[in-house]
Structures are given as C-alpha cells and as structure tokens.
Amino acid sequence: MIMSVIVTAQYVRIEQAVASVGDRIFAQLIDWGVLLAYMSLSAWVLHEMQAEWYWFVLLSVVLPILFYSLACELFNNGQSLGKMAMKLRVVKADGSTPTLGAFLLRWLLYLIDGPTFSFVGLVAMILTRNNQRLGDMAAGTVVIKLQDYRKIRVSLDDYDYLQQDYTPRYPQAADLSLEQIEIIRRAISSEGGELASQVALLSKKVQQKMGIGKAEPTDAAFLRRVVRDYLTLNVED
C-alpha cells in the first residue's frame, strides 16, 4: 500500500493511504454505471413525454452528466458515488479539504486526461508515486483510502470521552479536516519542553483559520477543546 507522507509546519509527520490505480478504476466504472442508468432513464422519460426541445434535453440530461463528478466531489466531501462505494476520497496533498478552485481544476483537466479524449490520466497514475492523474497534480490533490480515517477516529475517541451533555464552544471546529485534528492531537500529546512554542504556534494558526480567539487560559487547553468540539460535532455515536 502506498502511503503519502506529510510533514506539517509544526514538524508533525502523518501518513495517509493513497488509493490504488485499481480502486480508482473500479470507482470510475461505478460512476459510469450510474451515469448510464441515468441516461437510460432520462431517454425513456423524454420519449414518453415526447420532448423535442433542445434546451430541455440539455438541462435535464447533458448538464447533469457533464457536471456529475464536479458536483458530487464539491458537495459530498470529495466523493462521487463510485468513490463512496470504493471508500475513496479526494483531499489536498496536505490532508485538508480541497477548495472550490482545486475541485474545478480537477474537473476541467479530466476532460483532457480522462478517457473522453485520451488515457493520459491513467498513464500518469501508473507512473506517479501517489497515483495522481494530471488533474490531481495541477490541483495539488490526492485520492486516498478512507480506512485510515477510521483508525485515526479510534485514536481520537480514545483520547477524550465525549459526554452526551457536552456543549461545543467552537462550532467552527466542525470545518476542520480529520487530518488537521490529528495534527492537533499529536501536538498536544507531545506537549512540554521545547515543544511548547510549537503548541503556541499551532494554537495561533488554528485560531486564525477558524476566525476566533481562544477563551481558555492556555494554548494546550484551547487545542484540547477544539479537538473535543470537533468530535462532538462530527463523530457519530
């Protein structure tokens, strides 16, 4: 299994499992099956309605198919239906959630390096270390396996027991990625000595990213609260 290694600004090393070329191919085949079923159903409905207007066909059939992958990944946490079935997800190379621009760039380049015009993307995935197609390399994204997220979740659950009556103080914590939470957890678990300055720096960056100020007396206490708030808001019982 290929592992993508990330070293953060706080010198924390994390790893995530990169999706294999085979997994990505199977995910794509599932997506094509979904689109084929949609086209067949749409053709039947249009035939029954005797719809012959160009704009109606364009809006109801062509546009959903054209924007399928972009819409799915943008509004479904980096997952198309095929990726969900194969337990894959698109993330940034640093483990964070891709931006709108990154998703858009991946989608635009798929029209070039996908099977529509060529199989350059497949060749690129085979040759690159992180199985990235051209769109991934341009957008700075990687497709990963979600099994590792579950392993991280177990360690996070062990880190702090969540009481049912606990009320989150920072709802913005829900917008952080699981990798970012893992970075925070590792930093505060290593707190002490010369690492104190790194905890303070990480606390400042987290506050800036969330657009808040800390209400806790120490940076470590603030980061612990952020982790606990994230778990309360995102982890299912």
Rosetta blueprint (number, residue, H / E / L):
1 M L
2 I L
3 M E
4 S E
5 V E
6 I E
7 V E
8 T L
9 A L
10 Q L
11 Y L
12 V L
13 R E
14 I E
15 E E
16 Q E
17 A E
18 V E
19 A L
20 S L
21 V H
22 G H
23 D H
24 R H
25 I H
26 F H
27 A H
28 Q H
29 L H
30 I H
31 D H
32 W H
33 G H
34 V H
35 L H
36 L H
37 A H
38 Y H
39 M H
40 S H
41 L H
42 S H
43 A H
44 W H
45 V H
46 L H
47 H H
48 E H
49 M H
50 Q L
51 A L
52 E L
53 W L
54 Y H
55 W H
56 F H
57 V H
58 L H
59 L H
60 S H
61 V H
62 V H
63 L H
64 P H
65 I H
66 L H
67 F L
68 Y H
69 S H
70 L H
71 A H
72 C H
73 E H
74 L H
75 F H
76 N L
77 N L
78 G L
79 Q L
80 S L
81 L H
82 G H
83 K H
84 M H
85 A H
86 M H
87 K L
88 L E
89 R E
90 V E
91 V E
92 K E
93 A L
94 D L
95 G L
96 S L
97 T L
98 P L
99 T L
100 L H
101 G H
102 A H
103 F H
104 L H
105 L H
106 R H
107 W H
108 L H
109 L H
110 Y H
111 L H
112 I H
113 D H
114 G L
115 P L
116 T L
117 F L
118 S L
119 F L
120 V H
121 G H
122 L H
123 V H
124 A H
125 M H
126 I H
127 L H
128 T L
129 R L
130 N L
131 N L
132 Q L
133 R L
134 L H
135 G H
136 D H
137 M H
138 A H
139 A H
140 G L
141 T E
142 V E
143 V E
144 I E
145 K E
146 L L
147 Q H
148 D H
149 Y H
150 R H
151 K H
152 I H
153 R H
154 V H
155 S H
156 L H
157 D H
158 D H
159 Y H
160 D L
161 Y L
162 L L
163 Q L
164 Q L
165 D L
166 Y L
167 T L
168 P L
169 R L
170 Y L
171 P H
172 Q H
173 A H
174 A H
175 D H
176 L L
177 S L
178 L H
179 E H
180 Q H
181 I H
182 E H
183 I H
184 I H
185 R H
186 R H
187 A H
188 I H
189 S H
190 S L
191 E L
192 G L
193 G H
194 E H
195 L H
196 A H
197 S H
198 Q H
199 V H
200 A H
201 L H
202 L H
203 S H
204 K H
205 K H
206 V H
207 Q H
208 Q H
209 K H
210 M H
211 G L
212 I L
213 G L
214 K L
215 A L
216 E L
217 P L
218 T L
219 D H
220 A H
221 A H
222 F H
223 L H
224 R H
225 R H
226 V H
227 V H
228 R H
229 D H
230 Y H
231 L H
232 T H
233 L H
234 N H
235 V L
236 E L
237 D L
